[in-house]
């Protein structure tokens, strides 16, 4: 099979559908691994009649298209082929088989400092990278003040790159790609480095770029993928495992990580459920939905209650509610932790809590066959109208190191009926709002 990386024209032919911004077809990348240096020489002498290497396939028959204006996240464990894929898309690495077609100018933030000469100053690297990305010298000169302002590294712009911190390198690299009028932007974990103010600046740029441009975004932060992307691709050992809505893909990916660590969660026994389990289950409850965990305990009931103890399905905000979570203990648990998160329709976590800090000084234990009940009482914020889900979980251990026994992604469905507008994702209840004007009249004589 032939292998190639092609740059297509920027517009479709009259009467045809728009070409994808990125098209990946049957893409594979293999490396030859030699156990000894002399094996490379022997391989060249035998001219393929014998094999002195092991083949490692970083990518295996990967195919997908990315439409113009689409933002696609790519997730997977280290070594799954994410960076290899992006390097081939950018044209810095040749595929073994298959081909990639990109439409328009592609700008990339790959490995830290990739494309920078460490001996050159920041100024010289700006001109070098601009030229590599297809800008003329006059175009770079016109954009140089804006690039320097975006990077905000002060006099270091005239110092060699080798004297920069990692954060300064990312600042300069992002500033360059933000001002080259790219059609496709490829980002590989670049936002993991940098202070909060710069990350926010980058996010504002990305959200503006998303209105017209195409983004391929690799990150281990599944929250960032859900926040930025509507679609995600999951790679595992060089193969495409799943391609779909970002929320579904990231949840399946996290469940896979948990299963690798703990094993698949056992199915609920067919024996009769405990007598206190609500019968029948409420229509807004899904305890048999997407879940993962080791299975040492199982969540058997989750309910949102009002002050009278009645089940709540719709909220308006500012009311006192209690989330009740009941768990069946299958094996003895030392220091169990029960927690929850409330998520919007995209899977973004709005808020949550767990029992660890409240019982850190007096951890409980639970024998096999016992029942754990957790209650979280709080004032519900005013959420934008729509549907929300509550994820619940039971773990064992401490906050920073624990075993996840049962995590249900969407155990409860909650509908917000709020009529007051919210600035942002939700409106918090205000105790007091005041406005005063001091015109200085009291100080006049």
Wavefront OBJ file of the C-alpha trace (Angstrom):
o trace
v 0.000 0.000 0.000
v 1.299 3.438 -0.829
v 1.988 5.982 1.862
v 1.812 9.736 1.543
v 0.983 13.030 3.178
v -0.791 15.470 0.882
v -1.790 19.103 1.160
v -5.008 19.764 -0.725
v -6.422 22.981 -2.083
v -8.381 25.298 0.158
v -11.747 25.042 -1.578
v -13.967 22.357 -3.125
v -14.880 22.196 -6.787
v -18.181 23.861 -7.753
v -21.120 21.547 -7.114
v -19.202 19.171 -4.819
v -19.357 18.652 -1.070
v -16.663 20.441 0.968
v -13.526 18.361 1.365
v -12.628 17.296 4.923
v -10.080 19.463 6.657
v -8.185 16.286 7.591
v -8.657 12.870 6.024
v -6.792 9.862 7.433
v -7.047 6.677 5.348
v -5.733 3.238 6.394
v -2.820 4.872 8.190
v -0.079 2.665 9.632
v 3.346 3.390 11.073
v 5.868 0.661 11.905
v 9.301 0.897 13.505
v 12.127 -1.638 13.343
v 13.500 -2.512 16.774
v 17.048 -3.911 16.772
v 18.330 -5.722 19.861
v 21.975 -5.069 18.960
v 23.657 -2.283 16.938
v 25.318 -4.772 14.566
v 21.915 -6.128 13.577
v 21.330 -2.959 11.557
v 24.419 -3.728 9.488
v 23.458 -7.378 9.057
v 19.990 -6.337 7.898
v 21.463 -4.135 5.169
v 23.893 -6.865 4.066
v 21.242 -9.556 3.789
v 18.972 -7.148 1.837
v 15.765 -8.450 3.346
v 16.515 -12.162 2.917
v 16.646 -12.465 6.700
v 15.095 -10.373 9.444
v 17.217 -9.111 12.317
v 14.647 -6.808 13.866
v 11.324 -6.858 15.663
v 8.530 -4.758 14.237
v 6.663 -2.334 16.464
v 3.452 -0.898 15.027
v 2.749 2.528 16.496
v -0.343 2.857 14.282
v -2.361 0.122 12.610
v -4.917 0.820 9.846
v -6.368 4.030 11.352
v -9.013 5.866 9.297
v -11.200 8.901 10.039
v -12.204 12.271 8.580
v -12.391 15.637 10.325
v -14.757 18.171 8.812
v -13.942 21.845 8.454
v -14.657 23.697 11.687
v -14.757 20.501 13.755
v -12.915 20.141 17.076
v -11.822 16.555 17.719
v -10.129 15.290 20.870
v -7.794 12.291 20.847
v -7.400 10.235 24.028
v -5.429 7.133 24.915
v -2.724 5.879 27.227
v 0.958 6.667 26.751
v 2.240 4.685 23.784
v -1.159 4.412 22.115
v -0.010 6.281 18.985
v -1.508 9.735 19.602
v 1.676 11.746 19.073
v 2.711 9.598 16.125
v -0.638 10.285 14.482
v -0.319 14.047 14.967
v 3.236 14.095 13.621
v 2.070 12.347 10.446
v -0.855 14.771 10.097
v 1.594 17.678 10.382
v 3.957 16.141 7.832
v 6.939 15.817 10.179
v 6.795 12.011 10.082
v 6.217 9.721 7.091
v 3.688 6.875 7.372
v 4.550 3.276 6.574
v 1.215 2.756 4.813
v -1.912 4.741 4.096
v -2.128 8.475 3.596
v -3.221 11.746 5.182
v -4.800 14.617 3.264
v -5.034 18.058 4.862
v -6.760 21.102 3.438
v -5.227 24.506 4.106
v -2.399 25.635 6.387
v -1.612 23.354 9.329
v -0.001 24.760 12.491
v 1.083 22.524 15.335
v 2.098 22.516 18.980
v 3.673 19.105 19.400
v 6.571 18.155 21.654
v 7.835 20.908 23.927
v 10.042 23.214 21.849
v 9.614 21.196 18.646
v 10.642 23.359 15.694
v 12.720 25.736 17.840
v 16.483 25.993 17.554
v 17.781 26.200 21.146
v 20.775 28.310 20.064
v 18.597 30.934 18.371
v 16.922 33.755 20.273
v 13.174 33.911 20.659
v 13.032 36.624 17.990
v 15.010 34.493 15.525
v 12.822 31.469 16.217
v 9.678 33.503 15.550
v 10.971 34.343 12.071
v 12.163 30.751 11.538
v 8.840 29.180 12.536
v 6.828 31.747 10.611
v 8.783 30.902 7.458
v 8.295 27.152 8.042
v 4.543 27.747 8.331
v 4.481 29.579 5.005
v 4.582 33.270 5.993
v 6.675 35.776 4.074
v 9.168 37.956 5.927
v 6.926 40.997 5.543
v 3.965 39.051 6.982
v 6.052 37.952 9.968
v 7.268 41.524 10.560
v 3.682 42.793 10.513
v 2.586 40.195 13.098
v 5.710 40.234 15.246
v 4.464 42.855 17.779
v 1.260 40.869 18.343
v 3.231 37.622 18.771
v 5.527 39.211 21.361
v 2.562 40.702 23.224
v 0.760 37.335 23.302
v 3.848 35.454 24.536
v 4.494 38.080 27.235
v 8.036 36.917 28.049
v 9.552 40.409 28.210
v 13.250 40.903 27.389
v 13.761 37.135 27.123
v 12.565 37.422 23.518
v 16.177 38.371 22.639
v 17.739 35.534 24.670
v 18.544 32.029 23.362
v 15.722 29.512 23.688
v 18.008 27.234 25.723
v 17.767 29.744 28.590
v 13.929 29.587 28.665
v 11.809 27.750 31.188
v 9.348 25.166 29.854
v 6.485 27.600 30.377
v 8.245 30.325 28.373
v 8.856 27.936 25.472
v 5.156 27.034 25.354
v 4.182 30.716 25.540
v 6.305 31.581 22.530
v 5.264 28.501 20.542
v 1.564 29.145 21.145
v 1.965 32.828 20.300
v 3.444 31.918 16.901
v 0.736 29.431 15.899
v -1.952 31.852 17.108
v -0.868 34.441 14.527
v -0.195 32.462 11.348
v -3.825 32.282 10.132
v -3.872 28.487 10.230
v -6.811 26.471 8.917
v -5.992 23.390 11.023
v -4.496 23.581 14.513
v -2.879 20.499 16.056
v -2.207 20.563 19.821
v -0.452 17.820 21.787
v -0.663 18.413 25.568
v 0.644 21.985 25.169
v -1.856 23.452 27.657
v -0.522 21.229 30.449
v 2.361 23.700 30.928
v 1.898 27.336 31.883
v 0.294 29.450 34.565
v -3.469 29.867 34.923
v -3.556 33.311 33.292
v -1.767 32.117 30.165
v -3.919 28.976 29.927
v -7.010 31.182 30.067
v -5.568 33.356 27.296
v -4.979 30.239 25.194
v -8.505 28.996 25.862
v -9.977 32.311 24.732
v -7.954 32.077 21.521
v -9.034 28.460 20.959
v -12.712 29.266 21.449
v -12.437 32.093 18.922
v -10.492 29.844 16.524
v -13.162 27.137 16.862
v -15.685 29.408 15.127
v -13.933 28.958 11.777
v -10.935 26.633 12.161
v -10.367 22.915 12.708
v -8.615 21.541 15.810
v -7.069 18.180 16.652
v -6.510 18.160 20.419
v -4.579 15.490 22.338
v -4.805 15.516 26.120
v -4.816 13.168 29.100
v -7.222 15.630 30.747
v -10.589 14.151 29.766
v -12.321 17.159 31.338
v -10.540 19.457 28.873
v -11.500 17.154 25.986
v -15.176 17.213 26.999
v -15.050 20.982 27.497
v -13.478 21.774 24.114
v -14.603 18.959 21.827
v -17.922 17.596 20.650
v -16.232 14.508 19.186
v -13.365 12.343 20.403
v -11.243 9.460 19.115
v -9.808 6.787 21.388
v -6.556 5.097 20.356
v -5.232 1.972 22.051
v -1.991 0.251 21.024
v -2.068 1.977 17.668
v -5.639 1.039 16.774
v -8.776 3.165 16.686
v -11.031 1.779 19.410
v -13.879 4.302 19.429
v -14.948 7.410 17.502
v -17.999 9.328 18.698
v -19.364 12.022 21.027
v -16.646 13.274 23.384
v -18.628 12.431 26.501
v -19.253 8.815 25.466
v -15.673 8.237 24.338
v -14.014 9.709 27.445
v -16.302 7.789 29.792
v -15.571 4.533 27.960
v -11.848 5.330 28.073
v -11.929 6.000 31.845
v -13.904 2.810 32.409
v -11.269 0.898 30.443
v -8.489 2.328 32.635
v -10.368 1.245 35.741
v -10.993 -2.251 34.384
v -7.293 -2.622 33.597
v -6.499 -1.650 37.187
v -9.277 -3.529 39.009
v -10.846 -5.928 36.510
v -14.377 -5.781 35.119
v -17.077 -5.064 37.678
v -19.244 -8.120 38.433
v -22.844 -8.085 37.342
v -25.506 -7.533 39.997
v -26.694 -10.884 41.391
v -30.125 -12.008 40.246
v -31.170 -12.603 43.863
v -33.936 -10.462 45.308
v -32.855 -6.872 45.982
v -32.760 -5.569 49.572
v -36.204 -4.731 50.930
v -35.369 -1.031 51.315
v -34.529 -0.634 47.614
v -37.306 1.493 46.026
v -39.703 -0.676 44.032
v -40.110 0.005 41.206
v -37.071 2.109 40.307
v -37.816 5.760 39.631
v -37.890 6.825 35.960
v -35.005 9.268 36.494
v -32.732 6.606 38.022
v -30.313 4.395 36.059
v -28.241 2.274 38.435
v -27.520 -0.332 35.756
v -26.088 2.219 33.314
v -22.469 2.837 32.352
v -20.294 1.994 35.334
v -16.936 0.583 36.332
v -14.983 -0.453 39.418
v -13.422 -3.369 41.282
v -16.769 -4.537 42.651
v -16.032 -4.722 46.372
v -19.187 -2.657 46.934
v -22.151 -1.739 44.764
v -24.411 1.286 44.681
v -27.991 0.043 44.918
v -29.939 3.259 45.477
v -29.474 6.947 44.664
v -32.109 9.595 45.148
v -32.460 13.363 45.339
v -34.841 14.379 48.153
v -36.519 17.602 49.208
v -36.833 18.880 52.807
v -39.836 16.618 53.366
v -37.927 13.552 52.212
v -39.844 13.266 48.931
v -38.135 12.400 45.660
v -37.152 15.366 43.491
v -36.936 15.266 39.697
v -37.130 18.979 38.872
v -35.301 21.844 40.595
v -35.534 25.610 40.262
v -32.546 26.608 42.378
v -32.076 27.955 45.923
v -33.987 25.022 47.479
v -32.475 22.723 50.128
v -32.023 19.194 48.775
v -30.382 15.992 49.996
v -28.639 13.437 47.801
v -28.929 9.978 49.336
v -26.624 7.175 48.172
v -26.958 3.616 49.488
v -24.299 0.979 48.885
v -24.204 -2.781 49.407
v -20.858 -3.917 50.841
v -19.672 -7.122 49.178
v -16.218 -7.446 50.793
v -14.998 -5.796 53.995
v -14.054 -2.162 53.344
v -11.537 -0.164 55.318
v -12.163 3.609 55.080
v -14.966 3.677 52.465
v -15.531 6.942 50.565
v -18.819 7.866 48.877
v -18.989 10.800 46.492
v -20.944 12.447 43.704
v -20.611 14.895 40.823
v -23.293 16.852 38.991
v -22.675 17.184 35.246
v -24.260 19.077 32.373
v -25.420 17.448 29.131
v -21.865 17.567 27.736
v -20.439 15.741 30.745
v -18.731 18.789 32.250
v -18.559 18.550 36.055
v -20.269 21.550 37.689
v -19.774 20.571 41.329
v -19.485 17.595 43.631
v -18.225 16.343 46.980
v -17.335 13.173 48.872
v -17.235 11.950 52.457
v -13.461 11.662 52.884
v -12.615 15.027 54.450
v -15.647 14.865 56.728
v -14.451 11.535 58.172
v -10.664 11.811 57.693
v -10.065 11.961 61.451
v -12.396 9.067 62.249
v -12.503 6.672 59.266
v -15.244 4.047 59.306
v -15.071 0.399 58.323
v -17.830 -1.731 56.831
v -18.202 -5.508 57.067
v -19.275 -7.639 54.133
v -23.064 -7.765 53.887
v -23.578 -4.402 55.570
v -25.158 -1.340 54.003
v -23.545 2.107 53.727
v -25.740 5.181 53.405
v -24.284 8.618 52.553
v -26.257 11.852 52.613
v -25.218 15.197 51.123
v -27.433 18.147 52.091
v -26.900 21.366 50.128
v -28.629 24.341 48.567
v -29.156 23.655 44.886
v -27.714 26.443 42.707
v -29.865 27.854 39.922
v -28.825 25.916 36.831
v -29.543 26.953 33.284
v -32.764 25.257 32.112
v -32.185 21.727 30.827
v -31.242 18.227 31.926
v -28.339 17.301 34.198
v -27.005 14.002 35.504
v -25.554 12.955 38.839
v -22.675 10.495 38.887
v -22.123 8.585 42.128
v -19.283 6.387 43.354
v -17.995 4.369 46.284
v -14.266 3.877 46.817
v -11.912 2.732 49.563
v -8.785 4.457 50.854
v -7.836 8.137 50.992
v -8.402 11.141 48.748
v -5.175 10.875 46.757
v -4.898 7.071 46.708
v -7.948 4.849 46.617
v -9.592 1.862 44.955
v -12.720 2.615 42.963
v -15.278 -0.103 43.732
v -18.315 1.196 41.835
v -18.650 4.348 39.748
v -21.900 5.033 37.899
v -21.527 7.795 35.307
v -25.190 8.853 35.184
v -27.129 7.426 38.119
v -29.718 10.212 38.337
v -31.370 12.579 35.894
v -32.226 16.052 37.225
v -34.168 18.661 35.262
v -33.596 22.349 35.936
v -36.784 24.410 35.704
v -35.083 27.682 36.632
v -36.536 30.811 35.068
v -33.888 33.278 36.257
v -31.021 33.719 33.826
v -27.603 32.480 34.927
v -24.295 34.111 34.038
v -22.202 31.081 33.182
v -23.139 27.482 33.843
v -25.087 28.229 37.019
v -26.215 31.051 39.289
v -25.233 30.945 42.949
v -27.663 32.245 45.603
v -26.711 35.758 46.685
v -27.126 36.802 50.312
v -26.977 40.488 49.414
v -26.363 42.687 46.378
v -25.783 46.411 46.949
v -24.817 49.459 44.910
v -23.684 52.783 46.399
v -22.541 56.091 44.967
v -20.303 58.536 46.816
v -20.505 61.973 45.173
v -18.471 63.676 47.911
v -21.296 66.048 48.971
v -20.840 65.301 52.664
v -17.238 66.524 52.527
v -18.144 69.938 51.132
v -18.575 72.945 53.367
l 1 2 3 4 5 6 7 8 9 10 11 12 13 14 15 16 17 18 19 20 21 22 23 24 25 26 27 28 29 30 31 32 33 34 35 36 37 38 39 40 41 42 43 44 45 46 47 48 49 50 51 52 53 54 55 56 57 58 59 60 61 62 63 64 65 66 67 68 69 70 71 72 73 74 75 76 77 78 79 80 81 82 83 84 85 86 87 88 89 90 91 92 93 94 95 96 97 98 99 100 101 102 103 104 105 106 107 108 109 110 111 112 113 114 115 116 117 118 119 120 121 122 123 124 125 126 127 128 129 130 131 132 133 134 135 136 137 138 139 140 141 142 143 144 145 146 147 148 149 150 151 152 153 154 155 156 157 158 159 160 161 162 163 164 165 166 167 168 169 170 171 172 173 174 175 176 177 178 179 180 181 182 183 184 185 186 187 188 189 190 191 192 193 194 195 196 197 198 199 200 201 202 203 204 205 206 207 208 209 210 211 212 213 214 215 216 217 218 219 220 221 222 223 224 225 226 227 228 229 230 231 232 233 234 235 236 237 238 239 240 241 242 243 244 245 246 247 248 249 250 251 252 253 254 255 256 257 258 259 260 261 262 263 264 265 266 267 268 269 270 271 272 273 274 275 276 277 278 279 280 281 282 283 284 285 286 287 288 289 290 291 292 293 294 295 296 297 298 299 300 301 302 303 304 305 306 307 308 309 310 311 312 313 314 315 316 317 318 319 320 321 322 323 324 325 326 327 328 329 330 331 332 333 334 335 336 337 338 339 340 341 342 343 344 345 346 347 348 349 350 351 352 353 354 355 356 357 358 359 360 361 362 363 364 365 366 367 368 369 370 371 372 373 374 375 376 377 378 379 380 381 382 383 384 385 386 387 388 389 390 391 392 393 394 395 396 397 398 399 400 401 402 403 404 405 406 407 408 409 410 411 412 413 414 415 416 417 418 419 420 421 422 423 424 425 426 427 428 429 430 431 432 433 434 435 436 437 438 439 440 441 442 443 444 445
